[in-house]
């Protein structure tokens, strides 16, 4: 990994060059230490599943990870938390509230699981100020069409609070991943602000189709287009025109700190798509700033 000061300088230079006052990253992970260590252990072991090693580039203490993002000029970021079983989500939401309260720039993040009482605690979280939710269909191994979640989708659609959803089948398919299950949810809740994580990798075209069909569907760039992902799930060149046309609903995401390369590479991967500086400005700053009402740091 390059020297951190050098990388920060290059990330800021990228933002300056394309003409944005900073970056808005809708897909960064901060979570309780014991949970994060389990996530890191998963990525340490994921190599045998994917055939590709997955070293964690930013395996730092929490305070250092926050400092790194700030040095990169990231103005808004998230604490993507998610449960893998019932009984975790409310506890994680409490941690997310505390973390956002003491961390400038963090968009307060919540999560949920199909369980008794989920609609109630999601409604309380929305009323309490959660700005974005995370739903991980792969790790949670649940159907987004579970009866327990029907009220949740209604609450989020009515409130206009986005949910970043890992619903694509990468890196390893799950029983309820792919465009089908979330497409059924959207058919019932067309105003739901779903942000499809990882561009829906590897079902890129199908998830672009959902964004074309539903005006509140967005996609985040997390790990897409990078050398690492292109080896496993290349983005089809024939879909670049659709990606360009949907530029107002594509958001920068990185998966920081759980990435096997430097943060700068995600930005360079977007730039080399050659979709134009206007597209880059919208993805890296404008779309996220507009969605979350963010202002440049002065």
C-alpha positions as CSV (number, residue, x, y, z in Angstrom):
1,X,0.0,0.0,0.0
2,X,1.2,3.5,-0.8
3,X,2.1,6.0,1.9
4,X,-1.1,7.2,3.5
5,X,-0.2,10.9,3.1
6,X,0.6,10.3,-0.6
7,X,-2.7,8.5,-1.1
8,X,-4.7,11.2,0.6
9,X,-3.0,13.8,-1.5
10,X,-3.9,11.9,-4.7
11,X,-7.5,11.3,-3.7
12,X,-7.9,15.0,-2.9
13,X,-6.2,15.9,-6.2
14,X,-8.8,13.6,-8.0
15,X,-11.6,15.6,-6.4
16,X,-10.0,18.9,-7.3
17,X,-9.3,17.8,-10.9
18,X,-12.9,16.8,-11.6
19,X,-14.2,19.9,-9.8
20,X,-16.0,18.7,-6.7
21,X,-15.6,20.0,-3.1
22,X,-15.3,16.5,-1.6
23,X,-16.6,13.0,-1.8
24,X,-19.8,11.4,-0.6
25,X,-19.3,7.6,0.0
26,X,-22.6,5.8,0.7
27,X,-21.0,2.4,1.4
28,X,-18.4,2.5,4.2
29,X,-18.3,0.1,7.1
30,X,-18.0,1.1,10.8
31,X,-19.5,-1.3,13.4
32,X,-18.9,-2.6,16.9
33,X,-15.3,-3.9,17.2
34,X,-16.3,-7.5,17.9
35,X,-18.6,-7.6,14.9
36,X,-16.1,-6.0,12.6
37,X,-13.5,-8.6,13.6
38,X,-15.9,-11.3,12.6
39,X,-16.4,-9.5,9.2
40,X,-12.7,-9.3,8.7
41,X,-12.3,-13.0,9.6
42,X,-14.9,-13.8,6.9
43,X,-12.9,-11.9,4.3
44,X,-9.7,-13.6,5.4
45,X,-11.4,-16.9,4.7
46,X,-13.3,-15.9,1.6
47,X,-10.3,-16.7,-0.7
48,X,-11.1,-20.4,-0.9
49,X,-14.7,-19.6,-1.8
50,X,-13.8,-17.2,-4.6
51,X,-10.4,-18.4,-5.6
52,X,-9.1,-14.8,-4.9
53,X,-7.3,-13.6,-1.8
54,X,-9.0,-10.7,0.0
55,X,-6.6,-8.8,2.2
56,X,-8.1,-5.9,4.2
57,X,-6.2,-2.8,3.1
58,X,-7.3,-0.5,6.0
59,X,-7.2,-2.9,9.0
60,X,-6.9,0.0,11.4
61,X,-8.4,1.0,14.7
62,X,-11.7,2.9,14.4
63,X,-10.2,6.4,15.1
64,X,-7.6,5.9,12.5
65,X,-10.1,4.8,9.9
66,X,-12.2,7.9,10.5
67,X,-9.0,10.0,10.2
68,X,-8.1,8.4,6.9
69,X,-11.5,9.1,5.3
70,X,-11.3,12.7,6.4
71,X,-7.9,13.1,4.9
72,X,-9.3,11.7,1.7
73,X,-11.8,14.6,1.7
74,X,-14.9,12.3,2.3
75,X,-17.5,14.7,3.5
76,X,-20.3,12.2,4.0
77,X,-20.1,8.5,4.8
78,X,-22.0,5.7,6.4
79,X,-21.6,3.0,9.0
80,X,-23.0,0.1,7.1
81,X,-24.1,-2.3,9.9
82,X,-26.1,-5.5,9.4
83,X,-27.2,-8.5,11.4
84,X,-26.7,-12.1,10.5
85,X,-29.5,-13.4,12.8
86,X,-32.5,-12.2,14.8
87,X,-32.0,-10.2,17.9
88,X,-29.0,-8.2,16.7
89,X,-30.5,-5.3,14.7
90,X,-31.8,-3.1,17.6
91,X,-28.5,-3.4,19.4
92,X,-26.6,-2.4,16.2
93,X,-28.9,0.5,15.7
94,X,-28.1,1.8,19.1
95,X,-24.4,1.5,18.3
96,X,-25.0,3.3,15.0
97,X,-26.7,6.2,16.8
98,X,-23.9,6.5,19.2
99,X,-21.2,6.4,16.5
100,X,-22.9,9.0,14.3
101,X,-23.4,11.2,17.3
102,X,-19.6,11.4,18.0
103,X,-18.4,11.2,14.4
104,X,-18.7,14.3,12.2
105,X,-19.6,13.4,8.6
106,X,-21.2,10.1,9.4
107,X,-24.8,9.6,8.1
108,X,-26.6,7.9,10.9
109,X,-27.1,4.3,9.7
110,X,-29.6,1.7,10.8
111,X,-30.5,-1.9,9.9
112,X,-33.1,-4.6,10.4
113,X,-33.9,-8.2,10.2
114,X,-37.2,-10.1,9.5
115,X,-38.3,-10.7,13.1
116,X,-41.1,-9.8,15.5
117,X,-41.2,-6.1,16.2
118,X,-39.1,-5.1,13.2
119,X,-41.6,-2.5,11.9
120,X,-41.7,-0.8,15.3
121,X,-38.0,-0.4,15.8
122,X,-37.5,0.7,12.2
123,X,-40.2,3.4,12.6
124,X,-38.6,4.5,15.8
125,X,-35.2,4.7,14.1
126,X,-36.6,6.8,11.3
127,X,-38.3,9.1,13.7
128,X,-35.0,9.3,15.7
129,X,-33.0,10.5,12.7
130,X,-31.6,7.5,10.9
131,X,-30.5,8.7,7.4
132,X,-29.9,5.4,5.7
133,X,-30.4,1.7,6.3
134,X,-28.4,-1.4,5.3
135,X,-30.0,-4.7,4.3
136,X,-27.7,-7.6,3.5
137,X,-29.7,-10.4,1.8
138,X,-26.7,-12.5,1.3
139,X,-25.3,-12.5,4.9
140,X,-28.7,-12.4,6.5
141,X,-30.0,-15.1,4.2
142,X,-33.5,-13.8,4.3
143,X,-36.2,-13.1,1.7
144,X,-37.0,-9.4,1.3
145,X,-40.5,-10.5,0.7
146,X,-40.8,-12.0,4.2
147,X,-44.2,-10.9,5.8
148,X,-42.3,-9.3,8.7
149,X,-40.7,-6.8,6.3
150,X,-43.8,-5.7,4.4
151,X,-44.5,-2.9,6.9
152,X,-40.8,-1.9,6.9
153,X,-40.8,-1.3,3.2
154,X,-43.9,0.9,3.6
155,X,-42.3,2.9,6.4
156,X,-39.1,3.6,4.4
157,X,-41.0,4.4,1.2
158,X,-43.2,6.8,3.0
159,X,-40.3,8.5,4.8
160,X,-38.0,8.6,1.8
161,X,-35.2,7.0,3.7
162,X,-32.8,5.1,1.5
163,X,-31.8,1.5,2.1
164,X,-28.5,0.2,0.7
165,X,-29.2,-3.4,-0.2
166,X,-26.7,-6.1,-1.0
167,X,-29.0,-8.0,-3.3
168,X,-26.7,-9.0,-6.1
169,X,-25.2,-12.5,-6.1
170,X,-21.6,-11.5,-5.7
171,X,-19.1,-12.6,-4.4
172,X,-21.1,-15.8,-3.5
173,X,-24.8,-16.3,-4.4
174,X,-27.4,-16.5,-1.7
175,X,-30.8,-18.1,-1.7
176,X,-32.5,-14.7,-2.0
177,X,-30.0,-12.7,-4.0
178,X,-30.5,-11.6,-7.6
179,X,-33.0,-9.1,-9.1
180,X,-36.0,-11.3,-8.7
181,X,-36.7,-11.0,-4.9
182,X,-36.1,-7.3,-4.7
183,X,-38.0,-6.7,-7.9
184,X,-41.0,-8.2,-6.2
185,X,-40.6,-5.7,-3.3
186,X,-40.3,-2.8,-5.7
187,X,-43.4,-3.9,-7.6
188,X,-45.4,-3.4,-4.4
189,X,-43.4,-0.3,-3.2
190,X,-42.3,1.6,-6.3
191,X,-41.3,4.7,-4.3
192,X,-38.9,2.7,-2.1
193,X,-35.4,4.3,-2.3
194,X,-33.3,1.2,-2.8
195,X,-29.6,1.7,-3.4
196,X,-28.3,-1.5,-5.0
197,X,-24.9,-2.2,-3.5
198,X,-22.0,-3.2,-5.8
199,X,-24.0,-2.2,-8.9
200,X,-25.9,-5.5,-8.4
201,X,-22.7,-7.5,-9.3
202,X,-22.7,-9.8,-11.2
203,X,-26.3,-9.2,-12.5
204,X,-25.4,-5.7,-13.6
205,X,-27.8,-5.5,-16.6
206,X,-30.8,-6.8,-14.6
207,X,-30.3,-4.2,-11.9
208,X,-29.8,-1.4,-14.4
209,X,-33.2,-2.5,-15.6
210,X,-34.7,-2.1,-12.2
211,X,-33.3,1.4,-12.0
212,X,-34.7,2.2,-15.4
213,X,-38.1,0.9,-14.3
214,X,-38.3,2.5,-10.9
215,X,-37.4,6.2,-10.5
216,X,-36.2,5.9,-6.9
217,X,-33.8,3.0,-7.5
218,X,-30.1,3.9,-7.3
219,X,-26.9,1.9,-7.6
220,X,-23.6,2.3,-5.7
221,X,-20.3,1.7,-7.3
222,X,-18.8,-0.3,-4.5
223,X,-15.9,-2.4,-5.8
224,X,-17.4,-2.4,-9.3
225,X,-15.1,-1.6,-12.3
226,X,-11.9,-2.2,-10.2
227,X,-9.2,-4.6,-11.4
228,X,-10.1,-7.0,-8.5
229,X,-13.8,-7.2,-9.5
230,X,-13.2,-7.2,-13.2
231,X,-11.3,-10.4,-12.9
232,X,-14.3,-12.1,-11.2
233,X,-17.3,-10.3,-12.5
234,X,-16.5,-7.9,-15.4
235,X,-19.0,-5.1,-16.1
236,X,-20.3,-5.7,-19.7
237,X,-19.0,-3.0,-22.0
238,X,-22.3,-3.0,-23.9
239,X,-24.0,-1.7,-20.8
240,X,-21.9,1.5,-20.5
241,X,-24.5,3.6,-22.4
242,X,-27.2,2.6,-19.9
243,X,-24.8,3.4,-17.0
244,X,-24.1,6.8,-18.5
245,X,-27.8,7.5,-19.0
246,X,-28.5,6.6,-15.3
247,X,-25.7,8.9,-14.1
248,X,-28.1,10.9,-11.9
249,X,-28.8,7.7,-9.8
250,X,-25.3,6.2,-9.5
251,X,-23.6,6.9,-6.1
252,X,-20.0,6.5,-5.0
253,X,-19.5,3.5,-2.7
254,X,-16.2,1.9,-1.7
255,X,-16.6,-0.8,1.0
256,X,-13.9,1.0,3.0
257,X,-12.1,-0.4,5.0
258,X,-12.8,-3.9,3.7
259,X,-11.2,-3.6,0.3
260,X,-8.2,-5.4,-1.1
261,X,-6.7,-2.4,-2.8
262,X,-6.2,1.4,-2.1
263,X,-9.2,3.8,-2.0
264,X,-7.8,5.7,-4.9
265,X,-8.2,2.7,-7.2
266,X,-12.0,2.9,-6.9
267,X,-11.9,6.5,-8.2
268,X,-9.5,5.7,-10.9
269,X,-11.7,2.8,-12.0
270,X,-14.7,5.1,-12.4
271,X,-12.6,7.7,-14.3
272,X,-11.3,5.1,-16.8
273,X,-14.9,4.3,-17.8
274,X,-14.6,7.5,-19.8
275,X,-18.2,8.6,-19.2
276,X,-17.2,12.2,-18.8
277,X,-16.4,14.6,-15.9
278,X,-20.1,15.6,-15.5
279,X,-20.9,11.9,-14.9
280,X,-18.0,11.6,-12.4
281,X,-19.0,14.8,-10.6
282,X,-22.5,13.5,-10.1
283,X,-21.4,10.1,-8.9
284,X,-18.7,11.2,-6.6
285,X,-20.4,14.3,-5.1
286,X,-23.6,15.6,-6.6
287,X,-25.9,12.7,-6.4
288,X,-25.0,11.8,-2.8
289,X,-25.0,15.4,-1.6
290,X,-28.5,16.0,-3.1
291,X,-29.9,12.7,-1.7
292,X,-28.7,13.5,1.8
293,X,-28.7,17.3,1.8
294,X,-25.0,17.7,2.3
295,X,-23.0,20.9,2.0
296,X,-19.2,21.2,1.3
297,X,-17.0,21.5,4.4
298,X,-15.8,25.1,4.7
